[in-house]
Amino acid sequence: MTNKSITRRRFLESSGKATASLAAGAALLSVPQRARAQSAGDQLVLALIGAGGRGAAHAMGMAQLPGVEFKYVCDIWKDRGAGIMGDLAKIQKCAPQRISDMRVALDDKEVDAVVIATPEHWHALATVWACQAGKDVYVEKNPSNSIWEGRKMVEAARKYHRIVQVGFQNRSGPYAASAREYIAGGKLGDIVHVKVYNMLSGAKWEPKPDGEAPAGLDWDAWLGPAPEVSYNPGRHLDWHPWWDYKGGTLADDASHQLDLTRMALGDPPHPKSVLCIGGNYAFKSQRQVPEFQCITYDYGDFSMTCESGNATGYLSKFSGDVRYGDKWPHWPTAATRVEIYGTKALMYLGRHGCGWQVVAEGGRVIDQDKGYFPDKWHQPNFIDCLRSRKQPNSDIEQAHHSACLVHMANTSYRVGQKQLMFDGATEHFSNNDAANALLKPAYRNHYRIPEAV
Ligand SMILES: NC(=O)c1ccc[n+]([C@@H]2O[C@H](COP(=O)([O-])OP(=O)(O)OC[C@H]3O[C@@H](n4cnc5c(N)ncnc54)[C@H](O)[C@@H]3O)[C@@H](O)[C@H]2O)c1
């Protein structure tokens, strides 16, 4: 264990105490007053858009911070949101209002910020609308569903001077920052190759027949910017393997590892090219997004691969005692590990707060820094930035760059598993018209993001 690691642990402990005391302070709050926050002492008024598991977790986490109130819980499905409505009413002593159209919250001058935790195909439009309405935004990962719309999110954030924090929470983990410092300090030598793993378990995916939309669900609003189709439970309740809504496990878990890797490497600009090979090898599913993808990115100075899929259940995500405790993982069977190969040493870097270890010849661990699951820093960082107006840890610009790695790879797969050359300055492909046709989805009329946001 190095001195740096010990220092880092002390920092973690003191940060943990700070967060705990913030939470304790929240319990003493009287009924919130609804006014635009100007300083650290002022009340912040938020709205939750998308009251599923992740949205509810954020609302609970943020509402326990001092001076934060959720005025609205918005969901287009009446079945969703009852639990978090009740929990918020207890924490705030002031019940939030249940709405089904996010524009009610966006039109409300009292609302400072929105938390967007809908499926991915809504992220960009909701973010652009929110910025246009003068609201700050916390938007979940993967921030966009296409390269073009991700750029529009950046433009909207900058044009309207909005805080836009993305749910790539690893960026708030102190161990991610120490990994970045370690690599920038040259201790791995020159970086020559990076391997990003996302080797998860899964099962055969079966298509489901169309059916009646459940009572209380506004299916047209759920589709939003995506093409109009009949209600299908396989789309509604399992939107991940459809190009129109997400982009598979690459846009899901792998987007976290890709973003963490970019951060550790000092946020390199877009790669020069991408090649994605893949298929429905294991289960022979009829999924649009394949069960397995093997991707190579060319960064000029180094290469990066990403292996992502759903058929290797003997590998596993990091367990609780690794995420929240002192235990190190067994790296070869860690499903969401990153390997960064320098000319001097190899860094294993883990998501979920796992930490990093550097090994040299014979597997000797020569440096390490243990982590902790980073939500506890990421949510307060957003709230702090609403008041300080500083850039958040996962600002939309770098998050967009990370999301582009997902979109580039999926595009390569979709145009026939072709190597695509990417012009980072214009965010266009320079050797494939079919790939450029996938840069921007064909939005429905009333759900369009304008060219000039
Ligand atoms: N950062 C992380 O670690 C992490 C973890 C889990 C999920 N996520 C992300 O969070 C998002 C939500 O995931 P989830 O697991 O909570 O999904 P979920 O299906 O449980 O919840 C999504 C909710 O959004 C609602 N919704 C859809 N369109 C809407 C609209 N236009 N307006 C209002 N509500 C709308 C749905 O009815 C649903 O209740 C996804 O983007 C997912 O990738 C991130």
Ligand as a Chemical Component Dictionary entry (heavy atoms), coordinates in Angstrom:
data_LIG
# 
_chem_comp.id                   LIG 
_chem_comp.type                 NON-POLYMER 
_chem_comp.pdbx_formal_charge   0 
_chem_comp.three_letter_code    LIG 
# 
loop_
_chem_comp_atom.comp_id 
_chem_comp_atom.atom_id 
_chem_comp_atom.alt_atom_id 
_chem_comp_atom.type_symbol 
_chem_comp_atom.charge 
_chem_comp_atom.model_Cartn_x 
_chem_comp_atom.model_Cartn_y 
_chem_comp_atom.model_Cartn_z 
_chem_comp_atom.pdbx_ordinal 
LIG N1  N1  N 0  -26.226 4.990  -13.727 1  
LIG C1  C1  C 0  -26.610 3.781  -13.411 2  
LIG O1  O1  O 0  -25.888 3.040  -12.752 3  
LIG C2  C2  C 0  -27.974 3.299  -13.852 4  
LIG C3  C3  C 0  -28.546 2.191  -13.216 5  
LIG C4  C4  C 0  -29.829 1.787  -13.653 6  
LIG C5  C5  C 0  -30.471 2.466  -14.683 7  
LIG N2  N2  N 1  -29.856 3.528  -15.280 8  
LIG C6  C6  C 0  -30.526 4.279  -16.349 9  
LIG O2  O2  O 0  -31.657 4.953  -15.805 10 
LIG C7  C7  C 0  -32.714 5.023  -16.776 11 
LIG C8  C8  C 0  -33.986 4.424  -16.189 12 
LIG O3  O3  O 0  -33.735 3.080  -15.873 13 
LIG P1  P1  P 0  -34.733 2.256  -14.906 14 
LIG O4  O4  O 0  -34.061 0.983  -14.641 15 
LIG O5  O5  O -1 -35.173 3.116  -13.776 16 
LIG O6  O6  O 0  -35.946 2.013  -15.910 17 
LIG P2  P2  P 0  -37.481 1.789  -15.553 18 
LIG O7  O7  O 0  -38.139 1.139  -16.702 19 
LIG O8  O8  O 0  -37.588 1.137  -14.206 20 
LIG O9  O9  O 0  -38.047 3.288  -15.411 21 
LIG C9  C9  C 0  -38.201 4.166  -16.492 22 
LIG C10 C10 C 0  -39.452 4.957  -16.233 23 
LIG O10 O10 O 0  -39.566 6.036  -17.169 24 
LIG C11 C11 C 0  -40.932 6.194  -17.481 25 
LIG N3  N3  N 0  -41.054 7.001  -18.708 26 
LIG C12 C12 C 0  -40.855 6.623  -20.000 27 
LIG N4  N4  N 0  -41.023 7.670  -20.824 28 
LIG C13 C13 C 0  -41.355 8.732  -20.031 29 
LIG C14 C14 C 0  -41.663 10.088 -20.290 30 
LIG N5  N5  N 0  -41.664 10.587 -21.531 31 
LIG N6  N6  N 0  -41.960 10.910 -19.239 32 
LIG C15 C15 C 0  -41.979 10.425 -17.976 33 
LIG N7  N7  N 0  -41.697 9.135  -17.671 34 
LIG C16 C16 C 0  -41.386 8.307  -18.685 35 
LIG C17 C17 C 0  -41.440 4.767  -17.615 36 
LIG O11 O11 O 0  -42.840 4.684  -17.538 37 
LIG C18 C18 C 0  -40.737 4.102  -16.421 38 
LIG O12 O12 O 0  -41.513 4.162  -15.247 39 
LIG C19 C19 C 0  -32.184 4.301  -18.020 40 
LIG O13 O13 O 0  -31.654 5.247  -18.898 41 
LIG C20 C20 C 0  -31.075 3.405  -17.480 42 
LIG O14 O14 O 0  -30.082 3.126  -18.434 43 
LIG C21 C21 C 0  -28.633 3.956  -14.865 44 
# 
loop_
_chem_comp_bond.comp_id 
_chem_comp_bond.atom_id_1 
_chem_comp_bond.atom_id_2 
_chem_comp_bond.value_order 
_chem_comp_bond.pdbx_ordinal 
LIG N1  C1  SING 1  
LIG C1  O1  DOUB 2  
LIG C1  C2  SING 3  
LIG C2  C3  SING 4  
LIG C2  C21 DOUB 5  
LIG C3  C4  DOUB 6  
LIG C4  C5  SING 7  
LIG C5  N2  DOUB 8  
LIG N2  C6  SING 9  
LIG N2  C21 SING 10 
LIG C6  O2  SING 11 
LIG C6  C20 SING 12 
LIG O2  C7  SING 13 
LIG C7  C8  SING 14 
LIG C7  C19 SING 15 
LIG C8  O3  SING 16 
LIG O3  P1  SING 17 
LIG P1  O4  DOUB 18 
LIG P1  O5  SING 19 
LIG P1  O6  SING 20 
LIG O6  P2  SING 21 
LIG P2  O7  DOUB 22 
LIG P2  O8  SING 23 
LIG P2  O9  SING 24 
LIG O9  C9  SING 25 
LIG C9  C10 SING 26 
LIG C10 O10 SING 27 
LIG C10 C18 SING 28 
LIG O10 C11 SING 29 
LIG C11 N3  SING 30 
LIG C11 C17 SING 31 
LIG N3  C12 SING 32 
LIG N3  C16 SING 33 
LIG C12 N4  DOUB 34 
LIG N4  C13 SING 35 
LIG C13 C14 SING 36 
LIG C13 C16 DOUB 37 
LIG C14 N5  SING 38 
LIG C14 N6  DOUB 39 
LIG N6  C15 SING 40 
LIG C15 N7  DOUB 41 
LIG N7  C16 SING 42 
LIG C17 O11 SING 43 
LIG C17 C18 SING 44 
LIG C18 O12 SING 45 
LIG C19 O13 SING 46 
LIG C19 C20 SING 47 
LIG C20 O14 SING 48 
# 
